[in-house]
Amino acid sequence: MKKKKTILIVISILLAIILSFFGGKAFSKYLAEVKGTGTAEIANWVFKVNGKEDMVQNVNLLSTYNNETLINNKVAPGTSGSFNIIVDATGSEVGVEYVVQFLNESEKPQNLIFIYEDEEYTTIQDLEKDLTGTINANDEDKTRTITINWEWQYETGENENEISQNDQIDTNNAKQLENYTFDINVKGVQVMPQ
């Protein structure tokens, strides 16, 4: 019986130790839970070209001509003009990188040139390579006006031979071409915040 009593005492002591270990652990932790909510305002995105949000626009050179150079309401050697592409990110709270592209070009007179920032371009594809830029989020003025001049010189060339050859090209263009057209596409992409 003494043996049973000893075993019961040992078991009781072990049980007391185990209970105090678990019980003490359970009552000795401090727990706290704080709840909150996450909110973020979305930055505004505004991107317009010539006052419109659709990106593709058509330019008719007849509506951009210098009135003094137009011949019978037609573009011909000796005529010139200009048109503007106005990129506007006013109201946008992020920076904008813009790229101007020309699409669907058809029937360009060979000697018609474009002039942008005092540089001449013989093709519209060469011109579009220089028509990119950035409007920063912090810029006060968030508009960019891109002025493109065009000119079909009356005589093209450095000497009599070149002028004669280009006169023949102009004459052939006048016989074969009816309507020089192209579309303007301006893409705006958000600038990666720094």
Summary of the structure (lengths in Angstrom):
residues: 194
radius of gyration: 37.9
end to end distance: 82.8
largest distance: 135.8
contacts: 452
relative contact order: 0.20
helix: 27%
strand: 32%
